[in-house]
Amino acid sequence: MQTIELIYENEDFVLVDKPAGLNFHSEDAAGLVVLLKDQLQYDELYPLHRLDKMTSGLVLFGKSKESAQLFGKMFESRKVEKYYLAISLRKPKKKQGWIKGDMKSARRGSWMFAKTNDNPAITQFHSMALREGERAYLVKPHTGRTHQIRVALKSIGAPIAGDERYAQSDEAKKEMRGYLHAYALRFEYKGETYCFIQVPKEGERFLSGTFRAIVQEEWHSPWELFKK
């Protein structure tokens, strides 16, 4: 059975590093929630947010209904800061800034931006050049919509490498993984500030010296780059 890396645990919540390619909920095989409950031997764990199958990185679980409700209010009021890393093989329409727009369902479980802006998904990002044909992205979603970051980067002409749903399919299938990683979390809980960072451990593009240098030298404190 696959072992899930435990990053932090206290009496109220658990933080883990989800591997790429693992379903969040069980489908044909046990998903992250079931694997973690079995591994920790807990009767109940409450997922506080979720990651797509292709996405690796930090995921929070509440250990009680009370903590889950408190975190739920924090997520609703945008008091939990989330930061992601991504790599694209395409040149973006812009190198940094905001991506805003209403999202609507498209074909076969995909999503897309609508032409309206009534209740927009809001994404902020920085990017830097990597090796030839690669660009790294540090992304902060200000809302939590399904496939939000994947659709946002596609909308600026830079779909995520290895994303078989939103990138060019034949090209994406050649990649080791989808290059999206939940990199950092910051929040205040019961009067204490928590900051967590987890660098991706899977995927040749994430492991390249060029990418690691940018993360370590430029993006080691992501919240500093997104100050209003």
KEKE-3310 file (N, C-alpha, C; in steps of 0.2 Angstrom, whole numbers, plus 5000, padded with zeros to 4 digits):
npx = (5004:5002:5012:5009:5017:5019:5018:5015:5007:4995:4984:4972:4973:4980:4993:4998:5009:5003:5005:5009:4997:4989:4972:4961:4949:4943:4943:4945:4955:4961:4960:4968:4962:4957:4968:4976:4969:4969:4983:4986:4977:4965:4948:4940:4943:4944:4943:4949:4952:4955:4965:4968:4969:4982:4989:5002:5007:5004:4991:4977:4970:4956:4954:4943:4925:4923:4936:4936:4925:4929:4940:4933:4926:4937:4943:4932:4932:4943:4955:4965:4980:4985:4998:5005:5015:5020:5023:5025:5025:5024:5024:5018:5004:5005:5017:5016:5004:4986:4972:4956:4939:4922:4919:4913:4906:4912:4915:4915:4918:4927:4932:4930:4933:4920:4912:4908:4909:4904:4904:4918:4932:4948:4964:4981:4998:5016:5030:5044:5058:5064:5073:5076:5061:5053:5044:5042:5030:5023:5009:4995:4980:4965:4952:4943:4940:4935:4948:4954:4967:4973:4964:4965:4979:4979:4971:4979:4987:4996:4996:4997:5012:5010:4997:4984:4971:4970:4981:4990:4985:4993:5006:5006:5004:5017:5024:5031:5022:5008:5012:5009:5009:5005:5012:5014:5007:4999:4992:4982:4978:4969:4975:4989:5001:5004:5015:5019:5030:5033:5043:5042:5044:5044:5045:5054:5056:5052:5063:5074:5090:5089:5075:5074:5084:5077:5066:5072:5080:5072:5058:5056:5050:5035:5023:5029:5030:5017:5012:4999)
npy = (4994:5011:5023:5038:5054:5062:5078:5088:5087:5090:5092:5096:5096:5088:5088:5084:5077:5075:5063:5064:5059:5052:5048:5059:5055:5038:5028:5017:5012:5013:5030:5045:5050:5038:5030:5038:5038:5024:5023:5031:5026:5031:5034:5044:5057:5074:5081:5096:5104:5100:5091:5090:5074:5074:5083:5086:5088:5099:5095:5098:5091:5090:5084:5083:5087:5099:5106:5105:5113:5125:5128:5127:5139:5148:5145:5149:5163:5167:5166:5157:5155:5150:5143:5139:5129:5128:5122:5127:5123:5133:5150:5163:5175:5185:5189:5190:5194:5196:5185:5184:5179:5173:5155:5141:5125:5114:5102:5085:5085:5095:5113:5130:5148:5159:5173:5182:5191:5190:5183:5180:5168:5170:5173:5175:5178:5175:5173:5164:5162:5146:5132:5130:5133:5131:5137:5143:5144:5153:5153:5160:5156:5166:5162:5147:5137:5123:5115:5128:5134:5127:5130:5144:5146:5140:5149:5160:5156:5146:5132:5119:5109:5092:5091:5082:5085:5099:5104:5101:5085:5074:5078:5080:5068:5062:5066:5064:5067:5078:5095:5102:5108:5109:5120:5129:5134:5146:5152:5158:5150:5148:5158:5156:5158:5148:5142:5133:5125:5115:5107:5101:5083:5075:5071:5076:5089:5097:5093:5098:5107:5121:5124:5121:5131:5143:5142:5141:5152:5163:5161:5157:5162:5164:5172:5184:5189:5192:5202:5215)
npz = (5000:4996:5004:5012:5013:5029:5034:5044:5060:5072:5087:5080:5066:5051:5040:5024:5010:4995:4982:4965:4952:4960:4964:4973:4980:4982:4967:4955:4963:4980:4986:4991:5003:5009:5010:5018:5030:5033:5035:5046:5055:5058:5062:5056:5045:5039:5024:5020:5009:4991:4979:4962:4952:4945:4952:4963:4981:4995:5007:5017:5032:5043:5060:5067:5068:5072:5070:5057:5053:5057:5049:5037:5037:5037:5024:5016:5019:5013:5021:5021:5014:4998:4988:4972:4961:4944:4928:4911:4893:4884:4877:4887:4886:4894:4907:4920:4933:4934:4932:4928:4928:4925:4927:4918:4914:4903:4889:4894:4907:4908:4911:4907:4903:4904:4895:4904:4920:4933:4945:4947:4945:4952:4949:4953:4947:4945:4934:4927:4915:4911:4906:4888:4880:4891:4905:4921:4934:4947:4957:4964:4969:4972:4973:4974:4963:4953:4944:4942:4941:4931:4920:4920:4917:4904:4898:4896:4886:4890:4894:4907:4907:4903:4906:4902:4900:4897:4890:4874:4868:4863:4866:4879:4885:4884:4894:4911:4921:4926:4928:4940:4956:4973:4983:4994:5010:5020:5035:5049:5064:5078:5085:5081:5069:5054:5043:5029:5017:5003:4992:4976:4972:4962:4945:4930:4925:4936:4944:4938:4938:4935:4938:4952:4957:4954:4962:4975:4976:4972:4975:4988:4998:4996:4999:5001:4988:4984:4990:4993)
capx = (5000:5006:5013:5008:5021:5016:5022:5014:5001:4994:4978:4967:4974:4985:4996:5002:5011:5000:5009:5006:4994:4984:4966:4959:4944:4944:4939:4947:4959:4961:4962:4972:4958:4957:4975:4979:4965:4972:4990:4986:4973:4960:4941:4938:4947:4939:4947:4948:4952:4956:4969:4966:4974:4988:4993:5005:5008:5001:4984:4975:4964:4954:4954:4937:4920:4924:4941:4934:4920:4933:4944:4929:4925:4943:4943:4927:4933:4950:4960:4970:4984:4988:5003:5006:5021:5018:5028:5022:5030:5021:5025:5011:5002:5008:5022:5014:4998:4980:4968:4949:4933:4918:4920:4908:4907:4913:4914:4918:4921:4932:4930:4932:4931:4914:4913:4905:4913:4899:4907:4924:4938:4953:4971:4987:5004:5022:5033:5051:5060:5068:5077:5073:5054:5050:5043:5040:5024:5021:5002:4991:4972:4961:4946:4944:4936:4937:4952:4955:4974:4974:4960:4968:4985:4978:4968:4984:4991:5002:4993:5002:5015:5008:4990:4981:4964:4970:4986:4989:4985:4999:5012:5005:5005:5024:5027:5031:5017:5006:5017:5006:5011:5003:5019:5015:5001:5000:4986:4982:4973:4969:4980:4995:5002:5007:5018:5022:5032:5035:5046:5040:5049:5042:5045:5061:5056:5052:5069:5080:5093:5086:5069:5076:5087:5072:5062:5076:5082:5067:5051:5057:5044:5030:5019:5032:5029:5010:5009:4995)
capy = (5000:5017:5027:5046:5058:5066:5085:5091:5085:5092:5089:5098:5095:5084:5091:5078:5079:5071:5061:5065:5053:5048:5051:5061:5050:5031:5026:5010:5010:5017:5036:5048:5050:5031:5028:5041:5035:5018:5023:5034:5022:5036:5032:5049:5063:5078:5084:5103:5106:5094:5092:5085:5068:5075:5088:5084:5094:5100:5095:5099:5087:5091:5078:5083:5091:5106:5109:5106:5119:5132:5129:5129:5147:5151:5145:5154:5170:5168:5167:5152:5157:5144:5144:5133:5129:5125:5123:5126:5123:5138:5157:5166:5181:5190:5186:5190:5198:5193:5181:5184:5178:5167:5149:5137:5118:5112:5095:5079:5087:5101:5119:5136:5154:5163:5180:5186:5193:5192:5180:5177:5165:5175:5170:5179:5174:5177:5168:5165:5157:5140:5130:5132:5130:5130:5143:5142:5149:5153:5155:5161:5157:5169:5158:5139:5134:5117:5116:5135:5136:5124:5134:5151:5146:5139:5155:5165:5153:5143:5126:5116:5103:5085:5091:5079:5088:5106:5105:5097:5079:5070:5081:5079:5060:5060:5069:5060:5069:5085:5099:5107:5106:5113:5122:5132:5136:5150:5153:5159:5146:5148:5163:5155:5158:5143:5143:5127:5125:5108:5108:5095:5078:5070:5074:5078:5096:5100:5092:5101:5112:5128:5125:5121:5137:5148:5141:5142:5159:5168:5160:5153:5165:5166:5177:5191:5192:5193:5208:5219)
capz = (5000:4995:5010:5011:5018:5034:5034:5051:5063:5079:5089:5076:5059:5048:5033:5020:5003:4990:4976:4958:4949:4965:4965:4980:4983:4979:4961:4954:4968:4985:4985:4996:5009:5012:5011:5024:5036:5035:5037:5052:5059:5061:5060:5052:5043:5036:5019:5020:5002:4987:4973:4956:4952:4942:4956:4970:4986:5002:5008:5024:5034:5050:5064:5070:5064:5075:5067:5050:5052:5058:5043:5032:5037:5035:5017:5013:5020:5010:5026:5020:5008:4994:4982:4968:4956:4938:4922:4904:4887:4879:4879:4889:4883:4899:4911:4927:4934:4936:4927:4931:4924:4927:4924:4916:4913:4895:4887:4897:4914:4908:4912:4903:4905:4901:4894:4909:4925:4938:4951:4944:4948:4953:4950:4952:4946:4942:4930:4925:4910:4913:4900:4882:4879:4898:4909:4928:4936:4954:4956:4970:4968:4977:4974:4974:4958:4950:4938:4941:4939:4924:4915:4920:4913:4897:4895:4893:4881:4893:4898:4911:4904:4905:4908:4897:4899:4894:4885:4868:4871:4862:4869:4887:4886:4884:4901:4917:4926:4926:4931:4945:4963:4979:4985:5001:5014:5026:5039:5056:5067:5085:5087:5079:5062:5052:5036:5026:5010:5001:4985:4972:4972:4956:4938:4928:4924:4943:4947:4935:4942:4934:4941:4959:4958:4954:4968:4981:4976:4970:4977:4994:5003:4990:5001:5000:4981:4982:4995:4990)
cpx = (5004:5007:5013:5013:5018:5020:5021:5008:5001:4987:4972:4967:4980:4987:5000:5004:5008:5004:5005:5003:4990:4978:4965:4955:4945:4940:4941:4951:4958:4964:4966:4968:4958:4964:4978:4975:4968:4979:4990:4981:4968:4953:4938:4943:4943:4944:4945:4948:4954:4961:4967:4971:4981:4992:4995:5005:5004:4993:4982:4969:4962:4953:4947:4932:4921:4930:4940:4929:4924:4937:4939:4927:4931:4944:4938:4928:4940:4956:4966:4974:4987:4992:5005:5012:5018:5023:5024:5027:5028:5023:5018:5010:5004:5012:5020:5007:4992:4976:4961:4944:4929:4920:4914:4910:4908:4912:4918:4922:4926:4928:4933:4930:4925:4916:4911:4910:4909:4901:4913:4929:4944:4960:4976:4993:5010:5025:5040:5053:5064:5073:5073:5066:5051:5049:5039:5035:5024:5014:4999:4984:4969:4954:4948:4940:4939:4942:4954:4962:4975:4970:4963:4975:4984:4975:4973:4989:4997:4999:4999:5005:5012:5000:4986:4974:4965:4975:4985:4990:4991:5005:5012:5006:5012:5027:5026:5025:5014:5010:5013:5007:5009:5009:5019:5008:5003:4993:4987:4976:4974:4974:4987:4996:5006:5009:5021:5024:5035:5037:5044:5046:5049:5042:5051:5061:5056:5059:5075:5083:5091:5080:5070:5079:5082:5068:5066:5078:5077:5060:5051:5052:5039:5025:5022:5031:5022:5007:5005:4998)
cpy = (5006:5021:5035:5049:5063:5072:5088:5088:5088:5090:5091:5096:5091:5087:5085:5081:5073:5069:5063:5059:5049:5052:5053:5056:5043:5030:5018:5007:5015:5024:5039:5048:5043:5029:5031:5039:5029:5018:5026:5030:5027:5033:5037:5054:5067:5082:5092:5107:5100:5096:5087:5079:5070:5080:5085:5090:5094:5100:5094:5094:5089:5084:5078:5087:5098:5110:5110:5112:5125:5133:5130:5136:5150:5151:5149:5161:5172:5169:5161:5153:5151:5146:5138:5134:5125:5126:5122:5126:5128:5145:5160:5173:5187:5186:5186:5194:5194:5190:5181:5183:5172:5161:5145:5130:5118:5105:5091:5081:5092:5107:5124:5142:5156:5170:5185:5187:5194:5189:5176:5173:5170:5172:5175:5175:5178:5171:5170:5160:5152:5138:5131:5129:5128:5136:5141:5147:5148:5156:5155:5162:5161:5167:5151:5136:5127:5118:5124:5137:5133:5128:5141:5151:5145:5145:5161:5162:5148:5137:5122:5110:5097:5085:5088:5082:5095:5108:5100:5089:5074:5072:5080:5072:5058:5062:5064:5061:5076:5089:5104:5104:5111:5115:5125:5134:5141:5152:5155:5154:5146:5153:5162:5155:5152:5144:5136:5128:5118:5108:5101:5090:5073:5074:5078:5086:5100:5099:5095:5107:5119:5129:5126:5128:5143:5148:5143:5149:5164:5167:5156:5156:5168:5172:5184:5194:5194:5198:5213:5226)
cpz = (5000:5002:5008:5016:5022:5035:5041:5053:5070:5081:5085:5069:5057:5041:5030:5013:4999:4984:4970:4956:4954:4965:4972:4983:4979:4973:4960:4960:4974:4984:4991:5003:5013:5014:5018:5031:5038:5038:5044:5057:5062:5058:5055:5051:5039:5031:5019:5014:4998:4982:4968:4956:4950:4947:4962:4975:4992:5002:5015:5026:5041:5053:5067:5066:5066:5071:5059:5048:5053:5052:5037:5031:5035:5027:5014:5013:5017:5015:5026:5013:5005:4989:4979:4963:4950:4933:4915:4899:4882:4882:4881:4886:4888:4904:4918:4927:4936:4931:4931:4926:4927:4924:4923:4914:4905:4894:4892:4903:4914:4910:4908:4906:4901:4899:4899:4915:4932:4945:4949:4948:4947:4954:4949:4951:4944:4938:4928:4920:4913:4907:4894:4881:4885:4901:4916:4930:4944:4955:4963:4968:4974:4978:4973:4970:4955:4944:4937:4938:4932:4919:4915:4916:4905:4894:4893:4889:4884:4897:4901:4907:4907:4907:4902:4895:4895:4890:4879:4870:4870:4865:4876:4889:4887:4890:4906:4921:4923:4930:4935:4952:4968:4983:4993:5003:5019:5029:5046:5059:5075:5088:5085:5072:5060:5045:5034:5019:5009:4994:4982:4972:4966:4950:4936:4928:4931:4946:4944:4939:4941:4938:4949:4961:4959:4961:4975:4982:4976:4974:4984:4999:4998:4993:5001:4993:4979:4987:4991:4990)
residu = (MET:GLN:THR:ILE:GLU:LEU:ILE:TYR:GLU:ASN:GLU:ASP:PHE:VAL:LEU:VAL:ASP:LYS:PRO:ALA:GLY:LEU:ASN:PHE:HIS:SER:GLU:ASP:ALA:ALA:GLY:LEU:VAL:VAL:LEU:LEU:LYS:ASP:GLN:LEU:GLN:TYR:ASP:GLU:LEU:TYR:PRO:LEU:HIS:ARG:LEU:ASP:LYS:MET:THR:SER:GLY:LEU:VAL:LEU:PHE:GLY:LYS:SER:LYS:GLU:SER:ALA:GLN:LEU:PHE:GLY:LYS:MET:PHE:GLU:SER:ARG:LYS:VAL:GLU:LYS:TYR:TYR:LEU:ALA:ILE:SER:LEU:ARG:LYS:PRO:LYS:LYS:LYS:GLN:GLY:TRP:ILE:LYS:GLY:ASP:MET:LYS:SER:ALA:ARG:ARG:GLY:SER:TRP:MET:PHE:ALA:LYS:THR:ASN:ASP:ASN:PRO:ALA:ILE:THR:GLN:PHE:HIS:SER:MET:ALA:LEU:ARG:GLU:GLY:GLU:ARG:ALA:TYR:LEU:VAL:LYS:PRO:HIS:THR:GLY:ARG:THR:HIS:GLN:ILE:ARG:VAL:ALA:LEU:LYS:SER:ILE:GLY:ALA:PRO:ILE:ALA:GLY:ASP:GLU:ARG:TYR:ALA:GLN:SER:ASP:GLU:ALA:LYS:LYS:GLU:MET:ARG:GLY:TYR:LEU:HIS:ALA:TYR:ALA:LEU:ARG:PHE:GLU:TYR:LYS:GLY:GLU:THR:TYR:CYS:PHE:ILE:GLN:VAL:PRO:LYS:GLU:GLY:GLU:ARG:PHE:LEU:SER:GLY:THR:PHE:ARG:ALA:ILE:VAL:GLN:GLU:GLU:TRP:HIS:SER:PRO:TRP:GLU:LEU:PHE:LYS:LYS)
# end
